[in-house]
Amino acid sequence: MKDRILLCLAHMSGREMKFIEEAFADNWVVPLGPNVNGFEKDLEEFVNDRQGETPLDKKVVCLSAGTAAVHLGLLACGVTQGDEVIVQSFTFCASSHPVTYLGATPVFVDSEPESWNMDPELLETAILDRIEKTGRKPKAIIPVALYGMPYQIDRIMEIGHKYGIPIVEDAAEGLGSRFRGQVLGTFGQYGVLSFNGNKMITTSGGGALICPDEESRKEILFYATQAREAYPYYQHEKIGYNYRMSNICAGIGRGQMTVLDEHIAHHRHLQELYCELTADIDGITMHCNPNPDFDSNFWLCTALLSPSLRIKGQDEVYRQKVSGAVGGAAGVTHAASSTTTDCQPNDNVEALRLILDAANIESRPLWKPMHRQPVYRNAPAYVNGVSASLFATGICLPSGPHVTDDHLRYIVDNIRAAIEG
Ligand SMILES: *Cc1c(COP(=O)(O)O)cnc(C)c1O
């Protein structure tokens, strides 16, 4: 392939410029305006849909990032200095970092092997143990729709109710995924969406918080705009944040909403094709919906490599330091201090990544669990080995509107050719 096949990439509908031009024409180049209102309305319609049943009545606030949405969702749940928040360990760091912004401590809970997301049994164990050890309940629970796959939200909600702990759903990767026909992010007290450049849809950068009602929507809006009291001058009684989405970004979002359903359909189509084309390859298993309750958007299509699968060159991997980090288009990374860490993908996974890379195909290991990240070494964790094992054996494959059926055949051909013997 001449052009590199990227993992996941923003894909424009062609309608974005119209909304942006309107914003310029009407002088709305600010973090509020008709595009922000319009995008919120579009999102509300989308997330409230229940496939023919009475729609929900959730409210949406557009913010500058999904990370900001996690932060404000937790703030709205009353999370503060010294509190604990239960977070799915198998996630991207934006689920847990905002817990620390509030001076609280994340308590990590491992995954179950079916959805790869928060294990409800372990969640309950963790709640009971935290109550015993600290005398206090965790303040919130954050399950994560990793790679778009729904969590066992019925069980998790049940446990949340039982102990009176609010759920903040991190559906940043799961825009449009459904559980029993209902859109993720609408089950818990709050739901987080992301429109970063590599997510299901993009506003270049941005996010949103799904709120239970108008009152909480207003409260989130208040904190997202520096917490200004109603006086003719700046009057502050609370600490606020500058987290509102710009009207320009929201214009991109409105354009993107016109292709969201198409994008989701394409991700699901690719997933099916991967399953079909890899079905006869021993040692490679695609991650699929565990049962018909789960309806993933397959933001990223992911596969597991059996440890016994031999990939060409696997005895030579991890000899050289890597320059740059994964996933950060604009990120500045620190130089790696070693070629290996005590928790990393198996040699065959890294060998496959290198072979695909040489064939101009971007792939990526699964996310490294937070309880194995050095920065969280002191955070309590309730583990069963599932996420560490997924991290050791998994790989993310190119997924999204820019990936054609021909690309996908080329990718699977290269996987086949990489296998020894
Ligand atoms: C991307 C992401 C976020 C944060 O979204 P940003 O818009 O990048 O700040 C949060 N959680 C998960 C799981 C994500 O993948």
The ligand as a Gaussian input file, in Angstrom:
#p B3LYP/6-31G(d) Opt

LIG

0 1
 C      -10.582000       9.620000      24.365000
 C      -11.014000       9.147000      25.686000
 C      -11.378000      10.029000      26.707000
 C      -11.168000      11.520000      26.670000
 O      -11.511000      12.185000      25.586000
 P      -10.701000      13.479000      25.042000
 O      -11.730000      14.104000      24.189000
 O       -9.534000      12.938000      24.281000
 O      -10.302000      14.306000      26.193000
 C      -11.870000       9.516000      27.880000
 N      -11.953000       8.192000      28.066000
 C      -11.596000       7.308000      27.124000
 C      -11.750000       5.857000      27.404000
 C      -11.092000       7.749000      25.904000
 O      -10.710000       6.864000      24.986000

